[in-house]
Amino acid sequence: MDAVDRTESVAASRRRARRFLRALARAPGVSDLPSVSQLAREKRDPYRILVATWISLRTKDNVTLAASKRLLALAPNPKALAALSQQKIERAIYPVAFYRVKSRDLRAAARRLVDDYNSVVPDRVEELVTFRGVGRKTATLVVSLGYGRDAICVDTHVHRVSNRTGLVHTRNPHQTEFRLMAILPRGQWIGINETLVRFGQKVCRPVSPICSACPARSFCPQVGVGRHR
Ligand code: SF4
């Protein structure tokens, strides 16, 4: 197991990232796609990504996928979503976490998209985060998966795995996003979210990661890991 040098150079971090990502390709379940990525593969549409990512917050992947499909069938564009009542949206996305708040905010966002953006989802992170309920995680996923622009979406899995493995030494997802941008080639920015989310769900779990099944265990510094299997 490697020791972690918190002051290691960008070049050393890049080598660490290459080694880790090569090993990760062999991890069980990592080739499966997260729900939002599945929807993006079916049709690249920033509106679909926005809706699905919104629904996904603090919600399990299988619940997200089913709820997103139900709502997108009822409201395939911002105008249709703005025309739905909050109750109809709630019924469509139940039982996702915070479904009432999400329904209210989704409807308000749809109205703003129609009124102020001619029903086109903005393509800039700075613009997207001005919508109530949209954080950096949602905005970067819309920009990357919806518009194909190079951006790194850092959610709780990406932040945790990146720190445990010593790729970064950061206190919050925002810092992680910028450090990963410094050490990963641009061509890996979009895909790193899918890889680390799946790896974080299947192997490097929040509580008790399954280190015994991890292809990176021989060199992972396991930063901050207590109990593991
Ligand atoms: S903490 Fe464990 S599961 Fe996570 S990357 Fe390191 S060895 Fe693998």
Boltz pocket constraint, residues with backbone or C-beta under 6 A from the ligand:
constraints:
  - pocket:
      binder: B
      contacts: [[A, 161], [A, 164], [A, 165], [A, 203], [A, 204], [A, 205], [A, 209], [A, 210], [A, 211], [A, 214], [A, 215], [A, 216], [A, 217], [A, 220], [A, 221], [A, 222], [A, 223], [A, 225], [A, 228]]
      max_distance: 6.0
